[in-house]
Amino acid sequence: MFKRIFLFLITNLAIIIVLSFAIFLVERFFGIDVTGYVWGGYVWLLIFAVIFGFGWAFISLLMSKWMAKRAYSIQLVTLNDYDNLDSKQKVVFDLVRDISERNNIKLPEIWFYASNEANAFATWASKNSSLVAVSSGLLNLMSNDEIEWVVAHEMAHVLNWDMVTMTLLQWVLNTFVIFISRVLAWIVDSYLNKWEESNWYSWAYIWLSMLFELVFWILASLIAMWFSRHREFRADAGSATYVGKKKMIAALESLKKMQSMSSLDNSKLATMKISTKWRGWIMSLFSTHPDLDDRIKALENLSI
């Protein structure tokens, strides 16, 4: 956990440094003053917001594989390692290879890592530069049919370009949050400036910017989480074409049973993000994944 937090902080610090340098180059070579403050002009504030919004989203995407490899002690397997894999690992390898060949994409990097968490994830910057990782906990906990569903689901994310579309959405949301929050902070600060002769209101602008960014970030998260839930339905539909609708429904029903036997909300299944317990209507809006019952219903109504 500390390793992941450290990597997160280091990565975001690196992104800030890179984007600050990018803005310096824009100012240096194009002779414009890109500023994060309204009094520099709305156009330049918008350019600042676009650069930071774009950079933060896409640099994070490009670094996603690097982050995943260092956040987990994962082991790459290739075709040369196939004979040494156990039966469940071969299920993962065979299905990833089959789906990639059927869709004419380069075989993703296939990783296994030791963890008691039942977890699987995919990350990529393009279809031909993707990674699929599966934990030992998932292999131990699930049957071959259930493993096939999880793998097909992750491959559907890759084929649907879900991380790229999420990144584009995040870019728009980041730009909106930065721009609108600073404009509103400037409006409030200008009002305070009418009644106060000291310089305290310049600090008010900074604090108000942070406050508005927090508020709009929460609102933007609602949009991002809604889209995330939408793409999970799409991934379910996509994976159903590879492993069959009935097999997927059976796997989700099995997850429901396993979830009901778990006494803790932060159980292994919750870690996998494919099975979540609602904590009320408000918290459900911030969930990245839909409720299992909703996913089962959507599959039952799916025409393939």
C-alpha angles and dihedrals in degrees: 000000000000089000091054093047090049092050090048093052094044092048094051091046089052090050091052091050093048094048093046089053090048090054090048090054092048091052093043100049102029098039096230130128108235104194136174091216128089094226088067088065135276093258094056092044088053090049089050091050092047093050094048094040093048095041096048093050099043099038087052089052093049091049095046095097092046090050093048093051092052098039091059132037092239129173122215117223125196135183088274089063095049097102091054095054121102121240096268093046088053089054089057094045095046095049095046090050093045095050093045092050092047090053097041096240130133114270107266120235106268116212135182124192136183113250137133087222115099096231140151130170143165128210133178148143093219139005091259095048104050138133130210117192129185128187126227088237091062092048091050095045101045138061122237092262092051091047089053090054093051093048093046089049092054092046089051088057089054094048093046092054087233097158091050094049090046088051092052090050091048090052091056092045093047091050092049094048095049096044101042096042093053093045091052091046090053092050092052092043091051089053091051090048090064091064104032126063097187126086096249092104091067086063087046089059091055094048093043090051090054092047094049091045089054092050094046091043088059091049091046090050089059089058093045093049092048090053090046091055090047092054090050089060089049091049090050090051091047094049091048088066090059105040102018133260096257093053091051094049090049090050092050091048088052090051090053090055092047090048093052090053091054114092096193127067091215091059127141091269093053088053090057089059091220093097123042136169117226117241095193136301096290095051091046088065089063094049117115092206132050123242114277092239090055091050092049091049091049090052092048089055093044117113114210 
